[in-house]
Amino acid sequence: MLTERQLQISPIVQESVMHNTKTLTTLHNLTASLFGVGAGILGLESYPGFLFYLIFSLITSALVYAFRVRPGFIEESQAQGNSGMGRYFRNSMELWTGGLFEGLSGFVLTWTLFYGLVRA
Amino acid sequence: MTWISKSVTGLGLLFLAHACYSAHEHSALHSTSTAALSSIASHSTTASNVTSLPIDISIETVVAVFVICVGLVLGSPELRPIQWRVWAGKIEREGEKGFMSSDGTVDKDYVGNPFRVLESRPGFIDIRKQRKEFAEWVREGGVAVGAPKS
């Protein structure tokens, strides 16, 4: 974490932090209900269903990293050395595990719905 | 960019709907056939009615979910740099273009140049020059035009 002194030296734009978090949250909520549809169609039960959700959430985060974080990182590294994830997020766990629990309820909702619809 | 993400998402949704319909038809067919079989053989096989989905429907579902996922990620708005120097540098370099949303309008929370206050402040007042002018005005017998006469 950043200390007070580091924050004074390199300040952080709160609007951008909120914008990034909002973007990630929206994306994870949308994709979580989508994964629920997938899991319901596949007819997964108990642990395999949650494993499905976990794997696809990580894939989503990897796609965000590849399509959204990586281009900016390349642009940055030409200018001034190493920065990577610190350009968009305060720490990298925010990207990889941030949306994991927010989308879980939506996932379970559509999972049960589509399981019931398909298996009816 | 936006039409790419929309078309990819639409294609994925189409695949997903087809997979859903296929799975539903398969389960319906399978349950009726097992019901017929069980009525013939008088075995209760309701426990294992639709545990095995055909492999092509499974693959189609997974591919469809992945494709929609790619489409949604491509359609999500650009992230913004959180460090003040990077962010301000981006505004300086790209202006409004860097903060366009996908449909070509500038985002609502675009604030413009963060150093606008510093750039538009007035310069120093040349107080000596003003004093000289005032002294000349007094020497010329200066009574203000609109000033009340005493």
Interface residues (C-beta under 8 A of the other chain):
Chain A: S10 P11 I12 V13 E15 S16 V17 H19 N20 T23 T26 L27 L30 T31 L34 F35 V37 G38 I41 L42 G43 F56 I59 T60 L63 V64 F67 R68 V69 G72 E76 G86 R87 Y88 F89 R90 F114 L117 V118 R119 A120
Chain B: L16 A19 C20 A23 H24 S27 V50 T51 L53 I57 S58 T61 V62 A64 V65 F66 I68 C69 V70 L72 V73 L74 S76 P77 E78 L79 R80 P81 I82 Q83 W84 R85 V86 W87 D109 V111
